[in-house]
Amino acid sequence: MPVHVLRLGHRSFRDKRISTHCGLVARALGAERMFYSGEKDKNLENSVNGVSVQWGGDFRMEYTENWIETMRNFKGKSVHLTMYGIPIQKRIKEIRRERNILVVIGGEKVPPEVYQISDWNIAVTNQPHSEVAALAIFLHEYFQGKELERIFKNPKRRIIPQERGKRVIEV
Amino acid sequence: MPVHVLRLGHRSFRDKRISTHCGLVARALGAERMFYSGEKDKNLENSVNGVSVQWGGDFRMEYTENWIETMRNFKGKSVHLTMYGIPIQKRIKEIRRERNILVVIGGEKVPPEVYQISDWNIAVTNQPHSEVAALAIFLHEYFQGKELERIFKNPKRRIIPQERGKRVIEV
């Protein structure tokens, strides 16, 4: 199931860590690619793509200069996550029927067109919280927990889960 | 079910936004209180507690000078979220039996004692991603989705979910 993510309006200084978290969550929870718009930020790309090199898998984060084109060119349906949308629990079954999904997450100011172009505007609670959390819960609901079992190909290191402490092996 | 959250090692400059996101996620997804250790940060407390004033409910974020004491004094079980731990899907049923839970989330460097004192060390995937996402998925799994239906008492404003666009009413 190819799930892509689009992060809108990245600002290199202010959003560095939040956008990094979005990228890592997209990767860890089963998305295949993430686009971001706003300010191009080589550091952001390097931190996220460097995690794929170390921990495996084909996930890639890349810049898009034109987010509207990215949305329009996507061959599938788009889901915009927003606290103003319809609660996820009311639409997730319908969304799960789609195999190709572009999950759109906003930055500080979301252009009004996003609400119009998206196939769904979906809320993970109608409370203010976090695009990182909204993305995580959306992917978890979409993949129904199967994403937690995902294996990442060709890692350089891997964790052996422990009751206490840390164990990492070089592969 | 009283669920509290403890965020370790906050640094006011570097962690401001991530800790704010953790606080808002804790509130939105059904925790009752969040403690944070590290640097005391009035701005952080004000942003998170200000959301409770606007959007309702009794959630409070507060500083703790001594996180070990906070863990030891907590009347219930503690769950430390860490990528090195046992996968959540293997322990969540056991954890759900507990009514009082302290969810511990780390900052950059987690003191080794945390792994020892915690009743569980739990991983939301064994991949690097985000404490915001780990907290969100943990709470979602713990409450089994019921947290998405939560109603916040005495809000000043409330969202009326829309297919497109935004609708907020003053209450």
Interface residues (C-beta under 8 A of the other chain):
Chain A: R14 R17 I18 H21 L24 V25 R27 A28 L29 V51 W55 T82 M83 Y84 G85 I86 P87 I88 Q89 P112 Y115 Q116 N121 A123 V124 T125 N126 Q127 P128 H129 S130 V132 A133 A134 L135 A136 I137 H140 G145 E147 L148 E149 R150 F152 R158 I159 P161 Q162 E163 R164 G165 K166 R167 V168
Chain B: R14 R17 I18 H21 L24 V25 R27 A28 L29 V51 W55 T82 M83 Y84 G85 I86 P87 I88 Q89 P112 Y115 Q116 N121 A123 V124 T125 N126 Q127 P128 H129 S130 V132 A133 L135 A136 I137 H140 G145 E147 L148 E149 R150 F152 R158 I159 P161 Q162 E163 R164 G165 K166 R167 V168
